[in-house]
Amino acid sequence: MQDLTYTGDLIMNPPSNELSPVAMQAPPLRRLCRITARVAPLVSLGEAAYGERRYVPIIGGEVEGEMLSGAVLAGGTDWQIQRRDGTLDISAQYVIRAADGALIEVESRGYRHGPADVMARLAKGEPVSPDDYYFRTAMRFQTGAPAWQYLNSVLAIGKAMRRPDAAVLDVFLVG
């Protein structure tokens, strides 16, 4: 077996079946929309095996963008584990009704964390700049609507911020 050295950007000494030792370029991002998911108060299930298990009901919201606009439907849930290391592990699932009436399921998994004082201010509902903490999600979609079929086969990332009444995600398709 050939030795490989990972340098952070590319693998040096690639196997002979590799076409080139040059690293691939990062995929482009294309803005899909901004999702504002309004939420009800957090519900804690208490301390569980991996941390505090809790959920946040999604009660509606807006979707704004040139590529996708519409509404977030009530009935979704943001399941969370507040890990002991301070990281919030997020798994949200909800439905968007596009402006043309199409229904699009969103599955969003990610993390939120930051300095303890910043996270404490956020938990109190104080305004906090999204640049002061990390809140990112990986997103997948499912729909039967013909106009939106391409969403069934792409990934998106969300850069998010938390307000007392909502999570706001700027969503980018990964090229």
N, C-alpha and C positions, 0 to 999 in steps of 0.2 A: 504494500500500500504506500502511495506517495505521500510525503509530508506536505501539509498545507499550512500556511501562515496567514492568519487573519489580521489585517492591518487597520480595520475599521471602515475602510472604503472599498477594498477589493481583496480578493484572495490571491496571494502570490503563489507562484508555482502551480497553476491549475492543472488538472489531469489532461493528458494529451488529447482527449476527445473534446475539450473546450475549444470554441472557435477563437476566443480572444481573452487575454488576461485583463482587458479593460472593464471597469465596472459599468454596469448599466446606469443610465441616467435615472434620476428620480422621476416617478410618474407625474404628469401634470395634474393640476387640480382645476376644476371648473365649478363656479358657484352655482348651486342648485336653488337654494332658498334660505330664508331665515324662518325658523320654527319657534314660536312662543307658546310653550305648553303651560297653561295655567294649572295650578295644583292646589289641592286641599291640604290641610295640616297633616304632617307626618304621623304615622301610626307605628309605634314600637312594639315588637313581639318579645323584646327582652334579649338578654345575653344568650347567645347560641354558641355552637361549636367554634365558629370562626370570628365571632364578634357580635355586635348588636344587630339583630335581624329586624328590618323595618321596611315599610313601604309608604309611598306617597301616591294617593289617587290623582290621576290626571283628569281634570274636569272640563277641558275645552282648550281653545286657543286659536291662534292665527298662523297661517303659512303665507309668507310674502316673498316673491321673487319673480324674475323674468321667465325662468324655466318652469317653476312650480308655484302655484298659489292656491289658497283654499282655506280650510279650517281643520283644526285638530278636534276630533270628536271626543266627547266625554266617555269615560269607561276604560281608559288605559291605566296602566299601573307602572310605577317606577319602583322596582324591588331593589333593596339596598342591603349591603352589609357594611356597617361601620367597623372596619378592622381595627385591631388593637394597635397597629402601627400608625393609625391616624388617617389612612387612606379609605375613602368611601368607594366601594365597589358597586357599580350601578348596572342594572339590567332593566331597561324600560321597553315596554311594548304598547303601541297605541295605533290608532287609525287616523289617516288624513282623508278628508273628502276634498278632492281637487276642485278647482273652479268649474270644470266640465262635468262634475258629479261623480267622477271615478273614485273608488275607494282604494286606498293604498295603505297596506300594513307597514309599520316601521318597527324594526327591532334594533335597539341601540344599547351597546354595552361599552362601559368605559370606567374612568376613574376621576375622582376629584380629591385633591389634597393641596396642602400649603402649610405655611408657618402656623403654629398653634394659635397665635393671637389673631391672625387673619381669619382662620376658620371659626374661631369663637365669635368674632364680629359678624361673620356670615350667618352663623347659627342664631344669633340674636335678631337677625333681620336688618342689620345695618347695611348701608350701601358700601360695596367693596369693588374696587376695580378688578375686572377679569384678568388683568395683567399681574395681579398680586397672588394668584393661585392657579393651579393646573386643573383644567376641566376639559377632558377630551372624550369623544366616543367614536366607536366604529359602528357603522350603520349598514343594514341590509333592508331590502324592501321586497314585498310580495303584492302582486295585483293580478287580476284577470282582465283589466281594462286594456283593450288593444292599443290605445294611444300611449300607454305607459309601460308596455311590456319590457322595454329595455331596462327598466329599473330592477327587474327580476334577476338580472345578470351582472350588476355592477355593485361596487362597494362605495361607500361615502364615509367621510370623516366629519365630525362636528366639533367645532371649537365653541365652547359653551360658557355661559355665566349664569349665576343663580341670583334671582331676585326673591324677595319674601313670598311673592304670589306666583312665581313662574320660573321655569328654566328656559333660557333663550339660547338657541343653537344656530350658529351660522354653519350651513351644510354645504360641503364641497364633494363633488363626484371625483373619484380617483380614476385618472385616465390610464 
